[in-house]
Amino acid sequence: MLQIPLHSADAARRNLHWLFVLRNLLIVAEVMIILVTVYGIGVPLDTDPLWGIIALVVTLNCLTWYRLQHDHPVAEWELFAHLCLDAVIITALLYFAGGATNPMAWFLLLPLIITATVLPQHYTWYMMLLTCGGYTILIFHYHPLPAIPVAEVVDPTLLPPEMEDRQRFELHTFGTWVGFVFSAGLVAYFVVEMANTLRERERRLAEIREQALRDERLVALGTLAAGAAHEMGTPLGTMAILLQELLEDYGGEEHSELRRRLLIFKDQIERCKTALSIMSASAGQVRAESGHMEEVRRFLEKLVGRWRQQRPHGRLQLEIAAETDGRARILAEHTLIHALLNILNNAADVSSEPVILRAWWNRRRLELVVIDQGPGIDPHLRRQLGRQPVVSKKQGLGVGLFLAYATIERLGGEIDMERLSQGGFCTRIRLPLLTCQENHE
């Protein structure tokens, strides 16, 4: 069944949720970095503005959480505004902690990476200008980091100058490594999750486009069906009248063989008229009585009975599982019956053994399995089934199976085809059902 598409507002909301989670992790990371730097290493940072900025980030994240509790759609510009605020906040933190010389300057790339991943390209250019401008400012204007204390020795005056420079270099290198690893981890997890949201949206949009294309083909087929029903109705009516006159003219016992053949001819004309009525229904001329709720078992028995009327010499075995729910009902539409008959006919046309129809259902779902011993369907053609009419009739498939797919999916069902390991071919159909309580509601 085709799902509701993931709109851009829904994708923006999910990405804003991931940004909210990412911001929480950044808050924890910033607090830990300040505590380790000030109280672990002993760097005398001016922590008052840093704690103030972190408090501002916490307030912003609380407002983001409050925003996510409401159903109002999240626009792309709103998500971009959050990312811009994050870029400004990271720039402010770096300004009070050494500017571009801070090994954690990697964090300024995160808003740009996220923007490039989840938002249109023009937002990426704006974010690039913002982050590059902020980084350029941090090169020339910042509060320098205080001198990093060197390990205590007995006489500090005896410590060679290159030892102090080397320790500063190693500490800066270690900080750069920590910033790189942390940023890489955030990109590997959170940015990938945001990208998955976009891929899911694109996948669903592709399904919608495919559904629209299939609907256009169905409308075209329906138009042709209506034209064919109109053109063939009069000749069939004329033939039915002439047959009735022939049956009245040759009513004696001496014409019993002729009457038998005429009755077969009349039955075939009735089948054609029934098929035309189904074609008219498919074209949008569905009568009010064309669909009704019916017990599943009775529906299946009538389906098999109708198939045997159409194919008196056909072989079909109906197997119903014992653990079925007798209260379940199905919408017995003419189009659904025609779709199932088409699938059974295709199986019977290619099967050297009796076709098996297995049925199981509960209160919510009916599952039908059609098993035949035919050669199956070419894998190349199988990928086209349900998407477009199969051009080749070599294996007995064409427009009918395309319409069967469309009918079953329109009713909320699913249809799959696969080759069995022990031989033969299997068509699996799943259809939604309604219980008695739902019927009365």
N, C-alpha and C positions, 0 to 999 in steps of 0.2 A: 504494500500500500504506500502511495506517495505521501511523504510527510510534509508538514508545513515548512516552508523555506525559512532558512535562517537569514533574516533581514539584516541590513547594515546596523540598525539600531540595536538589535539583539547581539550582534557580534561586538559592537562597541561596549555594551553592558558587560559582557563576559570578559572583555579585555580590561575594562575598568576594575572588575573584581580581581583579576590577576595583578593589576598594578597596585591595588590595595594590599594584597598579600606581599608583593615584592617590597612595597614601602615599609611594611612592618619589619621585614627582615633587615632592610637597610637601617631602620631605627635601632634595632638590636646591635647590628654591626658597628654603627657609629658610636653607640654608648660603650661597647666593649673596647673599641679602638681608643677612645678618650681615656677610659679607666686604665687600660694597659700602658698607654703612653705617659700619662701623668703619674699614676701611682705604681706602675710596674717598672717602667724604665726610668722615671723620675724627671721627665722633660717638663719644665715649668711653663705649661701653656696657659694662656688667658682663657679660662674655661667659661667665664660668664657669658660672652656672646655665643659660644658654642652650645651651651645648655639652652640659651634662649631660642636659637634656631631649631634645635631638636624639639623643644616644646611647641614651636610653630608647626613643625612637621607632624607631631602627634595630633595637634588640633586639626590640621588639614585632613589627616587620615580619619579622624572621628567624623568630620563632615562628609568624607567620602563614604564611610560606612552608613551614615544616615541617608545619603543620597541613594545608595544601593537598595535600601529598604522600600523605596517607592517604585511604582510601576511606570513612571513617566519615562519615555524612551531616552536613551543616552545617545546624543549626537556625536558625530566624529569630531566636530570642533571642540566639544566639551572634553573629550578624551585628550585632544591635543593641548587644551588649556592646562589640564592636570600635568601633562608631561613638561610643558613650559615652566610651570611652577616648580617641578622637581629639578629641572635644569638650573633655575635661579637659586634654589635652596642649596644644591650641591656647590654651585659657584660661591655662595656666601660662606659655606663651611670651609671651603678651601682658602677663601680670602683671609680668614682668621687663623689658618693653620698652614702657612707657608706657601700658598698659591700654587704655581706650576711646579715648584720644587718638592711638593708633598708627593710621596710615592702613591698615595691614594687618588691622584688626579685621574686615574682610569675611570672612576665613577661618572665623570662628566660625559663619557661616551654612551652610557646606558640609555638616557632619554633619546639620543639620536638613533641607536640600534632599534629600540622599540618602535619609534616613529616610522623608521624605514620598513619595519616588518609588518605593521598592522594598519598603517594609514596610507592614503594616496600620496603620490609622489610630490605634489606641491607642498604638503605639510613637511615632508622630509627636507626640502630646500630651506624652508623657514627655520626648522630646528637646527639645520647645519649652520645657518648664519648666527643663530642665538648661541649655540655651544662654542663655535669658533670665536665669536666675539668675546664670550665669557673667558675662554682659555687665554686669548690674547691679552685681555685686561689683567689676568692673574700672573702673566709673565712680568709685567712692569709694576703692578700695584698689588701688594699683599702685606700681611703681617709676617715678618720672617719667623721661622721656627727658632726657638731659643737653642743655645748651645747644648748639644747632647752630652751629658756627663759621661766621663770615661771611667772605667773600673778603678776602684780605689787601690792605691799601692802604698807602700811604706813612706816613700818620699816622692810626691808628684813631680818635683823639679827634675828627678832623674829619668822621667818617662820621655823617650824619644818623640819628637814632633810627628814623625811619620806614623807612629803607633796610633796616635789620636785620629789622624786623618783616615787611616785604614779602618779603624773601628766605626767611624762615622760612615764610611763608604759601605762597609758590610751591613750596617743597620739600615741604610737607605736601600741597598739592594734587597734585603730581606723584606722590607716594607713594600717595595715594588712587586716582589714575587707574590706576597700575600694579596695585594690589590689585584694583580693579574689573575690569580687563581680564583679569587672570589668573584670577580667580574665574569670570568669564563664559565663558572658554575651557574651564575644567574642567567647568562645567555643560553647555556645548554638546556636549562630547565624551563624558565619562565618565558623566554622569548619563543622557544619551540612550542610551548602550550598556546601562546597567543597566535602563532602562525598556524597551528592546527585548527584553531577557531576559524580562521580565514579559509583554510582548505575545506573545512566542513561546509562553510557557507557556499563556496564555489561549487562543491559537489552537489549540494541541494539545488542550487540555481541551474546546474546542468540537467538535473532530473526534471526540473520544472520546464526547461526549454524542450527537453525530449518529450515530456507529456504534452506540451502545446503543439509540437509537431505531429504527434500521434493523433491528437484531437482534430487537427486540420485534415489529416488523412481520413479519419472517421467521418467527418462532416462531408468530405468529398464522396466517400463510399455510400454514406446515407443518401446523398443527393442522387447518385446513380441508382441506388436501390429504389428510391421513390419513383424515379423515371421508369425503371424496369417494371415496377409493380403496376404503374399506370398503363404502360404499353401492353403488358401481357395479360392484364385483367380481362379485357374484352375477348381476346381469342380463347382464353380458357373458359370463359362463360359460354361462348358459342359452342365449344367442344362439349361442354357438359350437357347443354340442351340437346345437341345431336345424339349424344350417347343415350340420353334418356329416351329419345324417340326410337332409337335402334332397339333398346331393351324392350320397349312396348311392342314394336313390330315383330320381333323374334322371341315371342314368349312361350312358344310350344316346346314340348319335350324333345322334339327332333333337332332343336337348335341349342341344346344344353351346353355343348362344347363352345359354341360361339358366345353364348351368354356368359360363360365362365371367363372367357377372354375379355369380353366387354366390361365385366365387373372389375377385372384387374386394371383395365384401362381407366375406368372411373375412379378407382382407388388412387391411381397415380395422379390423376388430375386433382383430386382432393388434396393430395400431398403437396402438389405445386401451389394450390391456392393457400394452403397453410403456410408454406414457405414465403409466399408473397406477403401474407399478413405479418409475418415476423420481420420481413424486410421493411415493411411500412413502419412497424414499431421501432426498428433500429433507426429509421429516418426521422424519428421524433413524433410519430403519430401514435403514441402509446395510449391505449384506452384505459379508463379508470379501473377496469377489471383485469388488466393485463398482469398485475402482480398482487399476491395475497399471501398471508402467513399460513404456513402449513407445517404439520409435524414432519420431522426430518425423515423418519422411517417411511411414512406414506409418500413423501416427496421422492425418495429414492426408488420405491417400488413403482410409482407412476413413471418415473424417468426410464427405468429398465423396461417397463411394459411398452412405453412408446417406442423405445429403440427396437424392441423385438417386432413391433408392428411394421416399422420401416424396413427391417432386415429379417424376414421370416426364417431365413436359413442361417442367420448369424449365430455365433456361439458366445455367450456371455455368462459369467458366474458372479453373482452378487454375494459378497461375504461381509456380514455386519458383525462388528465386535460385540461381545456380550455386555461389557460394562458401559453401555450408552445411557444417556439421559432422555427419558421419554417425554420430559416437559419442554425440551428445546424445540424451537420453531425456526423456520427459515423463510426468507422472502422468495417465494416461488415466482420469479419473473419469467416471461417468455424468452427474453434475451439470455438469461442464465440457462434455461433448459436447452435452448438452441446451442449455446456454447459447450455445454457438457455433452450433448449429442454429437457435436462436431468432433470433440476429442475422442469419444468412443468409436465413432465411425473411422477416424484416422487410424486408431489402434487396430480395429477389425480388418481394415483394408490391407495391412501389412503383416498381420499375425498368422502364423501357421497353426497355432494352437488357440483354444478358447481364451478370450479376453477376460481378465480378472478385475473386478471392481470391488475394492475393499473400502469399507467405510467405518469410521470411528468418530464419535463426537461426545462433547460434554455440554455444559450449559452455555458455553461461550463460543465454541469453535467446532466446525465440521472439517474433518480431514478425509479426503478421497484419494485413493491410490489406484491408478489404472495401470495394469501390467500386461504387456503384450510380448510376443516372441518374434517381433519383427527385427529388421536390421538396425532400427534406431534412426537417429538424425545425424547428419554430418555435423561435426563440431563447428564448421564455418557457418552453416545455416542456423545452428542452435543459438549463436550469438545475435542473430538478427530477429529471432522469434520475439514477438511482442513489441518490437520497435518499428517494424515495417512489414508489409506483406512480403512473403517469401516468393522470389521471382521464379525459382525452379519448382516445377510440379513433379519432379522425378520421384520424390519420396511421398507423394500424395499430400503435400502441405501447400497452403497458399493463403488466400485472404481469410478463409474460415478460421484458421488458427490465430491469425492476427486479431480478428474480432473477438475470439474467445479470450485471449489475453486481456484485451481492453475491457470486456464485460466483467470478467472476474476481478480485475483491479479496480474498476469503477465501483463495485459493490464492497470494496474493502478487503478483498481476498488476495491470495498469492498463488502463483503457479510455477512449479519447477519441473525440469525434465532431466533425467540422468540415465546412464546405462548401468544395468545391474551386473555385479561381479559374477553371478552364477548364470548370466545369460538373459537376454531380453531387455526390454526398455520400460522405464517407469515414469509416469506422469503424476506428480503429487500436487493436489489442489487443496488449499485451505480457505475456508469461508467463515465469516462471522455469523453467529446465531443470536437469537433473542430468547429469553426465558418468558414464562407465562406472566410473571409480575411485570416485566418490561412491556409486554404487549398490552396490559391493562392500563399502564400509566399514560 
